[in-house]
Amino acid sequence: MLPVLAHGMLLVTLILGARPAPHGRNPPVRVDPVTGEKRVWPTAKTVIDLYPGPDSHFASSSVKLSWHAAERAERYRVQVATDGAFQSVTLDRTGSGLDVTASGLRPGHYFWRVASLDHWGTPAEWSTVNDFEIRPANALGEAKLNWRPSTSIGVKYQVEVARDAKFSGVVATGRTENAFFTPQPLPHGRYYWRVTTFDGDGKKLEVSATKTFDVAEGGIVTYQGG
């Protein structure tokens, strides 16, 4: 039965919903169903659909992490760690975008998660934890060697590539009529190379000065000889 005031007016009690308007002055406060305590309650939904998915692997030291927008979320907190308990966090970043690039990652296993933040900065529960692996990049690289061609006609070139300046450990060699040579992919490191020129009868004409080059990254790098 509703209470009646002295002037016959009804006193109507309005029962407001537990969640205020998204941009009200104060964050919503609710009773925790587990502890029974009043606490600030997040209005943003939990983030779902993280990419890359679990058990992904990459050869790069940088990985782009992305996710779908969560309802009523205004910002997102992203964490990357080397353990599933997130005791060793390597990245902890908050922003308004739907992706972040984790860079400078060493080979190993990583775990990551995202929490949405509402208008008041109250975080929702963490998303499902995804994991990925950084694998060592291909340890081989390519080098294209080229040099100034001889003015003689009908010459051939003998190319030698070695790990030492004395050429006691030749790792690649070949004979060509062209003034360039591409050895097979080589492990990373420093190499020495030289070119011996022969005439059409197979007579040695000259041996170039020894040059060096470094294989440090993938792709083809051109090295100019004398």
Beta strands, then each sheet from edge to edge (+ up, - down):
strand 1: 29-31
strand 2: 38-40
strand 3: 50-51
strand 4: 56-58
strand 5: 63-67
strand 6: 75-81
strand 7: 89-95
strand 8: 99-102
strand 9: 108-117
strand 10: 130-134
strand 11: 140-146
strand 12: 156-162
strand 13: 170-176
strand 14: 180-181
strand 15: 186-187
strand 16: 189-198
strand 17: 204-207
strand 18: 211-215
strand 19: 220-224
sheet 1: 1+ 2-
sheet 2: 3+ 5- 8+
sheet 3: 4+ 10+ 9- 6+ 7-
sheet 4: 14+ 11- 15+
sheet 5: 14+ 11- 19-
sheet 6: 13+ 12- 16+ 17-
sheet 7: 13+ 12- 16+ 18-
end
